[in-house]
Amino acid sequence: MKAFVLISLKECDEKNFLEELRKHSEVKHAYVLFGEWDIIAELEMTNAEDLGTFIMDNIRSKECVKLTSSLVVASQ
């Protein structure tokens, strides 16, 4: 399954966060944004449970993450 995760950061280095995020094989693409959200990441997962676990363990648990919003792709 494919999902996009919008990430809002507290004051931290977006480029360093992006580099760390891209190290995960589940992250297919990730970009720094202007506006309310700081990062968007495209994830490829096998199921919803794995998606939730990945987001909790590898994104939301980071000290500099303020907020996330997950968008699951319904069809392509």
RODO-396006 format. One record per residue (C-alpha): residue in three letters; z, x, y; residue number from 1. Coordinates in steps of 0.02 Angstrom, whole numbers. Layout:
N
> ALA,Z,X,Y,NUM;
...
//
This chain:
76
> MET,0,0,0,1;
> LYS,-36,56,176,2;
> ALA,84,38,322,3;
> PHE,99,98,500,4;
> VAL,268,145,572,5;
> LEU,300,146,758,6;
> ILE,439,265,807,7;
> SER,537,272,969,8;
> LEU,633,434,997,9;
> LYS,786,481,1096,10;
> GLU,765,635,1202,11;
> CYS,693,764,1082,12;
> ASP,535,865,1056,13;
> GLU,400,746,995,14;
> LYS,289,887,934,15;
> ASN,425,959,821,16;
> PHE,466,786,752,17;
> LEU,280,755,720,18;
> GLU,260,921,628,19;
> GLU,408,882,515,20;
> LEU,343,707,481,21;
> ARG,170,770,434,22;
> LYS,245,881,298,23;
> HIS,272,728,187,24;
> SER,126,687,72,25;
> GLU,152,500,104,26;
> VAL,107,525,288,27;
> LYS,-83,516,299,28;
> HIS,-95,526,489,29;
> ALA,30,535,632,30;
> TYR,6,541,820,31;
> VAL,107,556,980,32;
> LEU,85,404,1094,33;
> PHE,111,361,1276,34;
> GLY,213,206,1316,35;
> GLU,357,115,1233,36;
> TRP,329,199,1064,37;
> ASP,325,389,1047,38;
> ILE,248,412,873,39;
> ILE,137,312,756,40;
> ALA,126,362,574,41;
> GLU,8,296,440,42;
> LEU,93,294,270,43;
> GLU,22,268,97,44;
> MET,150,207,-29,45;
> THR,147,132,-204,46;
> ASN,256,-19,-161,47;
> ALA,370,-98,-30,48;
> GLU,529,-26,-105,49;
> ASP,461,152,-91,50;
> LEU,408,116,87,51;
> GLY,582,58,135,52;
> THR,664,206,50,53;
> PHE,546,330,134,54;
> ILE,576,255,307,55;
> MET,765,253,285,56;
> ASP,777,428,209,57;
> ASN,645,521,309,58;
> ILE,628,434,477,59;
> ARG,774,322,525,60;
> SER,904,448,464,61;
> LYS,845,578,592,62;
> GLU,964,603,738,63;
> CYS,827,588,870,64;
> VAL,756,421,807,65;
> LYS,806,274,916,66;
> LEU,703,132,841,67;
> THR,565,98,714,68;
> SER,447,-46,680,69;
> SER,350,-56,517,70;
> LEU,180,-141,505,71;
> VAL,119,-171,327,72;
> VAL,-69,-189,306,73;
> ALA,-113,-358,230,74;
> SER,-297,-320,194,75;
> GLN,-432,-194,235,76;
//
